[in-house]
């Protein structure tokens, strides 16, 4: 995973840390991007913070950038659109390509695909209106999760225990696009970070509130993280194997994070795959990397190094 003769900072040329953007996760992206910018600058990289607009490819070409570290979260930056623009501009970038990004951004389509590879995932349906949401929730059985199919950071997500809560949850989720109704798992939440083809130690999360929501992820100081997750060796290997299967089945490259929920019998179920996970002080990939023995600066350099391989393949 990490070369014994790592690249020199000068090998990367001028690097854009592309952050911000226009999604609902803009603020999280800015926090992540600042952390990455500071780490790469400390490592001697000619790094520049760039707040992404829809003209990001033009901006990077005009600025003479050699490559981009993409730390955009959510639609517009994590769904393949920016990746496609950079492909056309010939600018190497970190993380997954157009197809992998697009597949992972759509939670429902990613679930449908990974099922074909034998990875369990909770029953789910997309709903076009409140009536459909109520019908699907009843067929799945309460409790359910109602959420947008194409948002991250738990934006627009609600845990729904009965029919009287469906309408409000649906209306909140549909503000962010298509809505999915999914069976709620009642066990712990576990995540697997992946760098290259290496799965890092698993992390389990327990929020003080009802679930691991936006506040628990980025602001709360009482969220309990356990790394490595307190699971049996057999279950750990099973989840790590599922994570790699998901990562590869969805066409991911470089790095990412695959999230699972356990049921009441500790059986793991795939929830979603993130192709540009958070890199804030509360984020999970840096936490798993540290447990593996990788400091944040080294982690950022390893992710950026993937652009050198991509550049060689394109040459």
N, C-alpha and C positions, 0 to 999 in steps of 0.2 A: 504493500500500500504506500509506503513512504520510501523513496529512493535513498540509498546510502550515500549517493552523491547528488544532493538536491540542487536544483537550478540556482544560478546566481540572480540577485535582484535585477541586474541589468538585462538578463535574458527576457524579461517580461515587457520591457519598453514602457510606454506610457499607458497606465491602467486607469480605466474609469470605474469607480464604485457606483454602480447605477442603483439608485434608491428612490424612495418617495412614490412617484407615480400618481395615479388618479383613482385607485381603488379604495374601498372602504377600509383597507388595511394600511393606508398611507402612513399613519403615525407610527405603526409598528415597524414598517420598512425603514423609516427614517432613523429609528432607534437602532435597528440592526445594522444599517449601513454605516452609521457613525462608529459603531464598535469595530466593524471590519476595516473601515478607513484608517482608524487609529492603529490597529494591529499591523496592517500592511505597511503603513508609513514607518512605524517603528522598525519593521523588518528591512527597511531600505528600499521598498518599492516606490517608484514614481507614481504614487496614487493620487487621484483627484476625485472628490465627491461630486457626483452629478445627479441633480434632481430630475428625474425622467419626465418628459412631456411626450406627446404623441409624435414629435419630430426627433425622437432620441437617436435614431440611426443617422440622420443628417447632422445632428449636433456632434456625435462622436467622430464622424468623418471629417467635419470641419475642424474639430479640435485635434486631429492627428493622433487619435488614440489607437493603440495597437491591439487592445483586448478589453473585455468588460467583465467585471465581477458583478453578476446580477444578484441583487438582494431585494428584488421587488416581490411583494406578497400580494396575492389575490388577482382578480381579473385585470387583464390588460398587461400585466407583467409576468404572471406565473402560468398563463394559459396558452402560451405559444405565439401570441401576437408580437411581442417584442423580439422573441427568438427568431421569428420569421423575418422581421425587418433587419435584424443583424446578419442573418444568413445572406440575404440579398445584398447587404452592404459589404459582406466579406470580413466581418469583424468577429473573431473568436470570442466565445462567452462561456461562463461557467454553467454547470448544471445540465439538465436534460434539454433535448432538442424540441422541435416543434410538436411532433406527434406525442412524445412522452409527456410534455407539459400539458397539452390539450386534454389528453386522456385522464391525467391525474386531477386536473382542475374540476372535471365533471364527476362528482362523487358517485352518481348513479351508474354512469357508463363504466367507471373503473370497477365498481362492484360486480357488474354483469360480466366483465371480462375475466376478473380473477377467479370467479366461480368456475370458469371453464378449465382452470388450472388446478382445481381441487382445493382451493383455499376457502374455508367457510367465511361467510359474511352474513350479517343479520338480514332477514327478510325486509324488503323495502319496495315502495311504489312511488312514482312521481304523481303529484296531484295538481290538477289545473284549477280547482276551485274548492271551497270549503266543504261542499257536499261530498266530493271525491275523497278529500282528506279524512272526513268522518267515516266514510265507508271503508277505506283502506285501513284506518286505525282499528276499526271494529274487526276486520278480517284478520289482521295481524295479532290483535290482542293487546290491551293496555298493560303496562305503560309503553308509550312510543316516544320517539324523538321526531320533531318536526323542524326541518332546517332547509336552507337554500342548498341547491346542488352545487353551486359554484362560488362559494365564499369560504374563507378560512378564519382562523382565530376565534372560532365559535360565534361569529357574527350572525345574528338572526336565528340562533339555535334555542329551542325550548324543549324541556322535558314535560311530557303531557301524560297525566295520570287518568284522565277521564274526558268524556265527550264535551263537557262544558268548557274545556280549555282549548279545544281544537281551533275554533274560529280565531281567537286572539293570536295563537301561535302561527296559524297559517298566514294571517294578515301581516304579521311581522316578518316572516320568512319571505313572503312574496315581494316585499320591497326590494329584495336583492336578487330577483329572478325566479327561475323554476324552483318548485318546492318538492321536497322528498319527505315521505313518512316512513320511518324505519323502526323496527322493533328495538326496544331499549334493552341493553345488556345490564345486568345488575351487579356484575363483579367489578374488579379493579380495572383501571385503564393502564395500558402498557404500551410503550413506544420503542421502536428499534431504529436507531440512526445507522445509516450506511454511507461509507466513504469508499468509492470504487466498487469493489466486490467484498469488502470487509464489513461485517455487522458488528457494531460497537456494543458494549454492555447495555442490557435493557434497563429502562427506567420505568418505575410505576409512580403514578401521581394520585394524590388524594387531596381534593379541595375542601376547605372548611365549609363551603356552601353546598348547594345541591349537586353541582357538577363542576368540571374543570372548564370554566367559562373564561371570557376575555379578561375579566379582572383578576381571576386566579392565575392566569397565564402571565400577565405582564405587570401587575401592581401589588397583589396581595403578598404579605410576608408570612402568612400562616398556611400556605399550601405545603403539603408534605411530599417531598420527593425521596425516593429510595433508589439508589444506584450502586451496585446492581440490584434489580428488582428481586424481592424475596420469593423467588419461585424455585421449584425443583430443577435440577440439572436437565432432566428430560423435557420439562415444559419450556425451559429457556431455549433449548436446542430446537424444539418444535416451532416456537415463535420466530426465532432467528431464521430458520429454514423457510417459513412462510414469508417472512419479510423479503428475503432475497428472491423468492419466486415472484412475489408481487412486483418488486422493483424491476425485474427483468421482463416480466410479462407485459408491463405497461410501457416498456421502452425507455426506462429511465437510465440516465448516465450521470457519472460524476459524483453526485451526493444526493442525499434525500433522507426522509424520515417516514417510516411506515407505522401507522397507529392501529392498535388493536384494543378491543374490550373483551374481558373475560366474562363468561356467564357464571351462574351460581355454582356450577360444577368445575370451574376453572378451565373451561374450554375456550380457546382463543378465537375471536372473530375479527376479521379485517374490517376497519372502518374507513380509512382513507390513506392516501400517500401524498406527501408534501414534497415538491421538487425544489422549493427554495425556503427551507424552514427558517424560523426565527434565529437570530444571532444576538439577542439582547442578553442582559445580565441574568435574566430569568429563564433563558432558553435551554432546550433539552439537548440539542446536538453538542454544544460546547460542554455540557455536563457529562454526557456519555464519553466524549473524547477525553476529558480530563481523567475519568476513571480508567480509561484505556492507557493513559500515560502521555496524552497529547495535549499540550498547552494551546491556548486560543490562537496565538500567533502562528504556531506550527499548523494548526487546523486550517486557518485561512490560506496559508501558503500551499497546503496540500490541495485545497479546492481550486485555487488559482492555477496550480500546475497542470490541471486537466486541460486548460486552454492551449498549452504547448503541444500536447498530444493531438488535440483536435486540429491545430494549425498544420501539424505535420501530415495528418491524414488528408487534409484539404489541398495540400500543395501538389 
